[in-house]
Amino acid sequence: MSNRVSRRQAGRWAAQEQQYAPQDAQPVPPPAPPAPAAAVDMDAKLAQLKELGELKQTGVLSDDEFEQQKDRILNG
């Protein structure tokens, strides 16, 4: 007899869950992907190149040193 009561109660709970469940709920869209790594890398490279150019202008770096460091930044 206790199985019959349990099944009846489970049936009632299932009916209540269906009654209160949202019928037309839209799935939540996934979060926007993070910024591509290439864009972040490009910003960092531009900042390094700007600093490198300033060092060359002030005479801290020679033309050869500037070119070597520029190639390292752009190709490394």
Secondary structure, 3 states (H helix, E strand, C coil): CHHHHHHHHHHHHHHHHHHHCCCCCCCCCCCCCCCCHHHHHHHHHHHHHHHHHHHHHCCCCCHHHHHHHHHHHHHC
